[in-house]
């Protein structure tokens, strides 16, 4: 799709971005926009977390709130919302944001909800629902129903928003973040049988990764030439300790937890050494990890009932069903087909065009 007729410099609408606590996505996102000619002077940012001067270089107004409980910062957020033409909510989870959209419904038409996954699936996947969950869900239902714009690359998530919350919104298809771009790396896809088969389980220490269930499926292979890795550097700290202990008890020296953050280039290098990656989440999650792994020619296992499965099926990328877990890798033809599709689908050109449409519409 050619968008030369839309000048990036002419997009003058005041655009407010609201990010949750994770800056690794926001930093790469604004770097991408700046590097690709977007005029950021009309953008502003409200970000949860500790103040990060990284954003000084973009020459726009930004505010950080250390928690959801800072009253003065959220008064400023409300003022920013009223002064903006567009509100791009990167993960619609903030209780204050939901409250404002409930109390001031005229703000809702400005909102572009970037579905991250947990913000959509939160209530549906709760095993125990307490009173405060039900109160929170009451506000979510009222707000979500009135959302006019959704940004997602996963059609299944848009459908669930409609099914669960009667959302009747315009869908903007975008994978949004540079972490979802295809990443090339010099590698060979001919496995050296003398080396261990490297298996990654999950992408974080969040319990939603269902590490325990995957470990049980892998238990029958523990005497084979395998090595299991579990990224546990972010998420639930107590759960990370639990999974670390369980992995070592079950697999001994064949288990390695990743307890420290790796730089982006180091993480890609690490992923390049993985052979099989297993994601047992019951919701759309870890999309950037999955795209990168498939683009590197790796064999990826997913649950067949998650929306991510349908996404890859629709673009003819092959993944495997976690219910039929084996240690067999894709053949060279399938690997090359997957790489070619990922490289074309998740390209910088496509991401730039998607952002132009979102900002200019």
C-alpha positions in Angstrom: 0.0 0.0 0.0 1.5 3.3 -1.0 0.9 6.3 1.2 3.1 9.0 -0.4 0.0 11.3 -0.7 0.0 11.5 3.1 2.6 13.9 4.4 3.9 13.0 7.9 4.5 16.7 8.5 0.9 17.6 7.9 -0.4 15.3 10.6 -1.1 18.0 13.2 -3.7 16.4 15.5 -2.7 16.4 19.1 -2.0 12.8 20.0 -1.7 11.5 23.5 0.0 8.1 24.2 -0.7 6.3 27.5 1.7 3.5 28.3 1.7 1.2 31.3 4.9 0.5 33.3 6.9 -1.3 30.6 9.3 1.2 28.9 11.0 -1.4 26.7 8.1 -1.1 24.2 7.6 2.7 24.5 11.3 3.5 23.9 11.6 1.4 20.8 8.2 2.6 19.6 9.1 6.3 19.7 12.6 5.6 18.4 11.0 4.0 15.3 8.7 6.9 14.8 11.6 9.4 15.1 13.8 7.4 12.8 11.1 7.2 10.1 10.3 10.9 9.7 7.2 11.3 12.0 6.7 14.7 13.4 6.5 14.1 17.2 6.0 17.7 18.2 2.2 17.2 18.2 2.5 14.0 20.4 2.5 13.8 24.2 3.1 10.9 26.6 1.7 9.8 29.9 3.7 6.9 31.2 3.4 4.8 34.4 6.7 4.1 36.1 9.8 6.0 37.2 10.8 9.1 35.3 13.0 8.2 32.4 15.0 11.0 30.7 15.3 8.9 27.6 12.2 10.7 26.3 13.9 14.1 26.4 15.3 13.6 22.9 11.8 13.5 21.3 11.0 17.1 22.2 7.5 16.4 23.3 5.7 16.8 26.6 5.7 13.7 28.8 4.6 12.8 32.3 5.5 9.8 34.5 3.4 8.5 37.4 5.1 6.0 39.7 1.8 4.3 40.5 -1.9 4.2 39.9 -2.4 6.1 43.1 -0.8 9.5 42.4 -3.8 11.9 42.5 -2.0 15.0 41.1 -0.5 13.1 38.2 -3.9 11.8 37.3 -5.4 15.2 37.4 -2.8 16.1 34.8 -3.7 13.0 32.8 -7.3 14.2 32.7 -6.2 17.6 31.4 -4.0 15.9 28.8 -7.0 13.8 27.7 -9.3 16.8 27.2 -6.6 18.7 25.3 -5.9 15.9 22.9 -7.6 15.0 19.6 -6.5 11.3 19.9 -5.8 9.1 22.8 -3.8 6.0 22.0 -4.1 3.7 25.0 -1.2 1.2 24.7 -2.9 -1.4 27.0 -6.2 -0.2 28.4 -5.6 -1.3 32.0 -5.2 1.8 34.1 -8.1 2.1 36.6 -7.9 5.9 36.4 -8.1 5.8 32.6 -11.1 3.5 32.8 -12.8 5.7 35.5 -12.3 8.9 33.4 -13.7 7.3 30.3 -16.7 6.1 32.4 -17.3 9.6 34.0 -16.6 11.6 30.8 -18.0 9.5 28.0 -17.3 12.3 25.4 -13.6 11.4 25.7 -14.2 7.8 24.6 -14.6 8.6 20.8 -11.0 9.9 21.0 -9.6 6.6 22.3 -7.6 4.1 20.1 -7.3 0.9 22.2 -4.1 -1.0 21.4 -5.0 -4.5 22.7 -2.0 -6.1 24.5 -3.8 -9.2 25.6 -4.1 -9.1 29.4 -6.2 -5.9 29.2 -8.7 -7.9 27.1 -8.5 -11.3 28.8 -8.0 -10.2 32.4 -11.5 -11.0 33.8 -12.2 -14.0 31.6 -9.1 -15.9 32.8 -9.4 -15.2 36.5 -9.7 -18.4 38.4 -11.2 -16.7 41.5 -13.3 -13.6 41.1 -13.7 -11.4 44.2 -16.0 -8.4 44.7 -13.4 -5.8 43.7 -12.8 -7.8 40.4 -16.5 -7.5 39.7 -16.6 -3.8 40.4 -13.6 -3.3 38.1 -15.2 -5.4 35.4 -18.4 -3.3 35.7 -16.4 -0.2 34.6 -14.5 -2.2 31.9 -17.8 -3.3 30.3 -19.2 0.1 30.2 -16.1 1.7 28.8 -15.2 -1.1 26.3 -18.6 -1.1 24.8 -18.2 2.5 23.8 -14.7 2.3 22.3 -14.8 3.4 18.7 -11.3 2.4 17.5 -9.2 -0.8 18.2 -5.7 -1.4 17.1 -4.6 -5.0 16.9 -2.9 -7.4 14.4 -4.8 -10.4 15.8 -8.3 -10.7 14.3 -9.3 -13.1 17.0 -8.7 -10.5 19.7 -11.0 -8.1 17.9 -13.7 -10.8 17.7 -13.3 -11.5 21.4 -13.7 -7.8 22.2 -17.0 -8.0 20.3 -18.2 -11.2 21.8 -17.3 -10.4 25.4 -17.9 -6.6 25.5 -20.1 -5.8 22.5 -17.4 -3.6 21.1 -18.4 -2.3 17.7 -15.2 -0.4 16.7 -13.3 0.4 13.6 -10.3 -2.0 13.5 -6.9 -0.6 12.6 -4.6 -3.5 11.8 -1.1 -2.9 13.2 1.5 -4.9 15.0 2.6 -1.5 16.5 6.0 -2.2 18.1 9.5 -2.8 16.6 9.8 -5.8 18.9 7.4 -7.5 16.4 9.6 -6.8 13.4 11.3 -9.5 11.5 14.9 -9.9 12.7 17.6 -11.4 10.5 20.5 -13.3 11.9 23.3 -15.4 10.3 22.3 -19.0 11.2 22.2 -22.5 9.9 19.1 -24.6 10.1 20.9 -28.0 9.9 20.9 -29.2 13.5 24.2 -30.7 14.8 23.0 -33.9 16.5 25.9 -33.9 18.8 24.7 -30.7 20.5 21.7 -30.5 22.9 18.3 -29.6 21.5 17.7 -26.2 23.1 14.1 -25.8 24.2 12.6 -22.5 25.5 9.5 -22.6 27.8 7.5 -19.4 27.9 8.8 -15.8 27.8 8.4 -14.5 31.4 7.8 -15.3 35.0 4.1 -14.6 34.7 2.1 -17.7 35.8 0.1 -17.5 32.6 3.1 -19.2 30.9 2.0 -22.4 32.5 5.6 -23.6 33.0 4.5 -26.5 35.2 2.3 -28.1 32.5 5.0 -27.8 29.9 7.7 -29.3 32.2 5.4 -32.3 32.7 5.1 -32.8 29.0 8.9 -32.6 28.6 9.6 -34.9 31.5 9.7 -38.0 29.3 12.5 -36.5 27.3 14.8 -35.6 30.3 17.2 -38.4 29.5 17.5 -37.3 25.9 20.1 -34.8 24.7 18.1 -31.6 25.5 18.6 -28.4 27.4 15.6 -26.3 28.7 15.7 -22.6 29.1 13.1 -20.5 30.9 13.2 -16.6 30.6 12.2 -15.4 34.1 13.7 -12.0 34.2 10.4 -10.1 34.5 7.0 -10.9 35.8 6.1 -12.5 39.2 9.2 -12.7 41.3 7.9 -15.4 43.6 6.7 -17.4 40.7 10.1 -17.1 39.1 11.7 -18.6 42.2 9.1 -21.4 42.2 9.8 -22.2 38.5 13.5 -22.0 39.0 13.4 -24.5 41.8 11.0 -26.8 39.9 13.1 -26.8 36.7 16.3 -27.7 38.5 14.5 -30.5 40.5 13.0 -32.0 37.4 15.9 -31.5 34.9 19.0 -30.8 37.0 21.9 -29.4 35.0 19.7 -29.6 31.8 17.7 -26.6 33.0 18.8 -22.9 32.8 16.7 -20.0 34.0 17.3 -16.6 32.5 17.1 -14.4 35.5 18.7 -11.2 34.1 17.6 -8.9 31.3 19.5 -9.3 28.1 20.2 -6.4 25.8 18.0 -6.6 22.6 20.9 -7.8 20.4 22.0 -10.3 23.1 18.4 -11.6 23.4 18.2 -12.2 19.6 21.5 -14.0 19.7 20.2 -16.2 22.5 16.9 -16.9 20.6 19.0 -17.9 17.6 20.4 -20.8 19.6 16.9 -22.1 20.5 15.6 -25.0 18.5 12.1 -25.4 19.9 10.0 -22.8 21.8 6.8 -23.7 23.7 4.2 -21.1 24.6 1.4 -22.6 26.7 -0.5 -19.3 27.5 -4.2 -19.4 27.3 -4.3 -16.0 25.7 -2.5 -13.9 23.1 0.9 -13.2 24.6 4.6 -13.1 23.7 3.9 -12.1 20.1 7.2 -10.4 19.6 9.1 -13.5 20.9 7.1 -15.8 18.7 7.6 -13.7 15.5 11.3 -13.4 16.1 11.7 -17.1 16.7 9.7 -18.1 13.6 11.7 -15.5 11.6 14.9 -17.2 12.8 13.6 -20.5 11.5 12.7 -22.1 14.9 9.9 -24.6 15.6 7.2 -23.0 17.8 4.5 -24.7 19.7 1.2 -22.9 20.7 -2.2 -23.8 22.0 -4.5 -24.2 19.2 -7.4 -22.3 20.9 -5.5 -19.0 21.3 -6.0 -16.2 18.8 -2.3 -16.2 17.9 -2.8 -19.6 16.3 -5.4 -18.2 13.9 -3.2 -15.2 13.1 -0.4 -17.4 11.8 -2.8 -19.8 10.1 -4.3 -16.9 8.2 -0.9 -15.8 6.8 0.2 -19.5 6.1 2.9 -19.6 8.8 3.2 -23.1 10.3 3.3 -23.6 14.1 2.8 -26.8 16.0 0.0 -27.8 18.5 1.2 -28.1 22.0 -1.1 -31.0 22.6 1.0 -33.0 20.2 4.4 -32.1 21.6 7.4 -33.9 20.2 11.0 -33.0 19.6 10.7 -33.0 15.9 11.8 -29.9 14.0 10.3 -28.4 10.9 12.0 -29.4 7.7 14.1 -27.0 5.6 11.3 -26.2 3.2 8.8 -25.3 5.9 11.4 -23.3 7.8 12.2 -21.2 4.6 8.5 -20.7 3.9 7.9 -19.4 7.4 10.9 -17.1 7.3 9.9 -15.6 3.9 6.3 -14.8 5.2 7.5 -13.3 8.5 10.0 -11.1 6.7 7.4 -9.8 4.3 4.6 -9.4 6.8 6.4 -7.9 9.7 8.6 -5.4 7.9 9.5 -1.8 8.8 7.7 -0.6 5.7 4.4 -2.1 6.8 4.8 -0.8 10.3 5.4 2.7 9.1 2.4 2.6 6.8 0.2 1.4 9.6 1.3 4.3 11.9 0.6 6.8 9.1 -2.9 5.6 8.8 -3.6 5.6 12.5 -2.2 9.1 13.0 -3.8 10.7 9.9 -7.3 9.1 10.1 
